[in-house]
Amino acid sequence: MDISAEGKISRRSVLANGAMIAAGLAVAPLAARAQSKASQADTTRAITGRDSLKAHAAHHGLLAGTAVNARALATQPEYARVLAEQYDIVVAENAMKWGPLRPTPDTFFFTDADALMAFAAEHKMKVRGHNLCWHSQLPTWFNSTATKENAQHLLVNHITTVAGRYRGKIEAWDVVNEAVQVSDGRPDGLRNGPWMKLLGPEYIDIAFRTARQADPHALLTYNDYGVENDSDDAGKKRAAVLALMRGMKARKTPLDALGIQSHIHAGGSFGSGIRDFMASARDLGLKIFLTEMDVNSSNLTDNDIAHVDQAVAATYRDYLTTTLAEPAVAAMLTWGFTDRYTWLGGGRRGQQPSHPQRPLPFDANYQPTDAFFAIRDAFDHRQTRQA
Ligand code: 9MR
């Protein structure tokens, strides 16, 4: 990015930045990188080998993971190094979604997804698949091509092809993502998205049954957000997700796991709502994955980086202390690991455009932040409640 003597960002750099964002690379502004040097990054404590996140997680029966940005993996050696050093489970942030995988109705683009699978195999990492059916990030041709008549064939063919290609190599598939949206007003709480409009609520069972056939080894997962905190809205969403999962179990739809995305906000409160929700999922025989954790600090008005990092870390600690106490939790993944590449990159803290968010365990220079140590401590102090 170009910054003029007056500190203004040039149009050319804004366009270049836009192109990189369009390519899936969120770019931390220079200001962020400069600031992070003066931040609380702790370079004195050992963080590799037996001090890594994955080593500490393993002591407590957990996998430690992250979403992976395909372009960063392909082009940034430092990114790949930290990834291999810290994590034992990965998920493609975008590369296995319909949009990137399906340039046309008749073709598949597997290059980025295959590259992640190869990296994971080389480093003996497990892989989560994300995702096989979602209302969002559908290819541009979808709206004009999908009809009530061909939708089931499209869905089944996609899942058979994609889950079949990686059969036996995926720990867990997010088969259906974000199917609940209480505010859409349906009595069952299900989202009135494209698949619902085309196929009715049966699309969920169709997706899971097809996934089981395509890859009998993968844990088939329902994944959603907005169920974490103590708000009324989260409570309603938890109830709708549970009703969905109970219905699936009653119909013998193959469902093995619940994914709780865990995109949370600094200072949120996480109590009996999420605890009881997880216990109910366990009662259904499900494993639980924390699938996409990060801590959004847009609500903080304090611009002191040390304070922001402490608040973000405190929220990681608080949330993980509550959720990791649930014995069904098998893995904790963050949605990216470096603030250099985060979907919250365009977001801001407070009202300050020059203060980007710091939601992840490594800053934009790959230095561990307070969040790294909060996560590692939460692994260390995991004490599971009685199952
Ligand atoms: O981080 C992802 C971002 O790069 C994409 O533009 C966006 C739209 O597809 O999806 C983001 O990831 C989402 C994930 O797939 C599902 N849960 C919410 C995540 C953050 O929006």
Boltz pocket constraint, residues with backbone or C-beta under 6 A from the ligand:
constraints:
  - pocket:
      binder: B
      contacts: [[A, 24], [A, 93], [A, 94], [A, 136], [A, 137], [A, 177], [A, 225], [A, 261], [A, 292], [A, 343]]
      max_distance: 6.0
